[in-house]
Amino acid sequence: MLKVGYIGLGLMGKPIAKNILKAGFQLMVHNRSRGAVDELVALGAESASSPAEMAARVDMIFTNLPNSPDVEMVTLGKDGVIESGNSGLICVDNSTIKPATARKLAEALGKKGIEFLDAPVSGGEIGAQNGTLTIMVGGSEHALEKVRPVLNVIGKTITHVGASGTGQIAKAANQIMVAAQMVAMGELLILAKKSGADPEKVVAAISAGAAQCWALDHKPQRLFAGERQPGFKAIMQLKDMNIVMETAREYGIPLPLTAITTQLYAAMCEMGMEALDNSAVIGVIEKLAGVKLQPD
Amino acid sequence: MLKVGYIGLGLMGKPIAKNILKAGFQLMVHNRSRGAVDELVALGAESASSPAEMAARVDMIFTNLPNSPDVEMVTLGKDGVIESGNSGLICVDNSTIKPATARKLAEALGKKGIEFLDAPVSGGEIGAQNGTLTIMVGGSEHALEKVRPVLNVIGKTITHVGASGTGQIAKAANQIMVAAQMVAMGELLILAKKSGADPEKVVAAISAGAAQCWALDHKPQRLFAGERQPGFKAIMQLKDMNIVMETAREYGIPLPLTAITTQLYAAMCEMGMEALDNSAVIGVIEKLAGVKLQPD
């Protein structure tokens, strides 16, 4: 029986950990705040007092943390996985972090015989709950095959992209497109609204053609109903966009469109909308155009 | 038997006219250059020497012309439809033109009892050939019902958006999203390429998740094969983007993302890539980043 560790029981991590438990794996969890740990323990998980303690007792450790430094701390820091992890342990990072950090972790852990997979996910809280996430994997095929039984529980589409870091590159690519769709949706809905066309009819007219996309398929009905709660928080979208832009800078890749979508998410957060859904970036366009999609 | 007129037998108009003919309608055609007219006449269409001549002899006239002034000339100009069109005639404009021009034409024709529908299409040459276009209609429901038997032959999705001009607003909305998808696709493919990830694997990893869209579903395989021919020409995409930006300016709607995609299509055309497919806007990102998706 595979022993699985999960570190980071947040919006995404908690439902993922629950699905791993439900599928019958032995689960050990660790989290900064206690509430989510107690919840998982009540369902049958064990609790680990530190990543190091966990590393000595499981076959693989998943991490799902806010940003690059968090994953680095839990992995390479004090009481981190590297302190007690033995050769053969596999670390699988479900967080969205910098590709450069993923490669650094893979290298450092590799020296102790610990394998590292960057395995960021897409599909949001609902995908995490339903076990239908898209998982983009960078690292060795060999390690991927060992953790695949667990990944199959978390996600529907699992793609091995290539060497360490390429899973995070795929996630960056994903966020380039997601942000473009969300902002374009905001712009076209406000164009319709302010020019006197019915935004719902406009969406109906275009969503079966070349404009078809995930955002137009899933978000307009929520926006028309005045629903702007996450889903996927704007502040996390902005964090991901900053990773994209930093990575693009490292590789010398000017990204004019992504620069703009990043700035609009930055504006959204500065305007106090950081806790809303990423589709609520339409709120920035509303303020620029002085018109609202629907009455307050 | 409905008598149908079609003016403008270009890349889109010619296959549409052929489909109308194939469906059994009586067809009369008019076009600036003679070649396409002869082709349609050989298939059984009649030829009209001018829009005015056509207007006296058909029940409805479709137009499919490059830009706003062309449609205005054919409709309201010398030897135009308005000169001999009788009350009850219906004009259906399949071109992509300014919403403001569509409203102007509707008003001018309306004074003579001629109805006008703006009915721009999306779906490209292939959609025109297969009769699977998306049609966005502005104007009266009454006129739409009269021309619907013909529209059913040219398109798969027909949506009545609202009053005159709203069909063109929907097309503008469509182009906001299409341009965003195309440019974002270019940026993410070049990010993958230059950072050492396999662009094909990256597309495979993300295209079933929240990044899913028409562009990622249809264009990457062509780009990977080095195929950048249209499809839908960049110069026409730029024309449409200029309509979007002009319309946004008229209504006082700042569109930061669309301003950028418009500029990138402008750059593409200035760089000599105006006759390539709209997905070939990746060529601009390639030049900015100093890297090509695949060897020459």
Interface residues (C-beta under 8 A of the other chain):
Chain A: P99 S122 G123 G124 G127 L133 T134 M136 G138 K156 T157 T159 H160 V161 G162 A163 G165 T166 G167 I169 A170 A172 A173 N174 I176 M177 V178 A179 A180 Q181 V183 A184 M185 E187 L188 L189 I190 L191 A192 K194 S195 G196 A197 D198 K201 V202 A204 A205 I206 A208 G209 A210 A211 Q212 C213 W214 A215 L216 V244 T247 A248 Y251 G252 I253 P254 L255 P256 L257 T258 I260 T261 Q263 L264 I285 L288 A289 G290 V291
Chain B: P99 S122 G123 G124 G127 L133 T134 M136 G138 K156 T157 T159 H160 V161 G162 A163 G165 T166 G167 I169 A170 A172 A173 N174 I176 M177 V178 A179 A180 Q181 V183 A184 M185 E187 L188 L189 I190 L191 A192 K194 S195 G196 A197 D198 K201 V202 A204 A205 I206 A208 G209 A210 A211 Q212 C213 W214 A215 L216 V244 T247 A248 Y251 G252 I253 P254 L255 P256 L257 T258 I260 T261 Q263 L264 I285 L288 A289 G290 V291
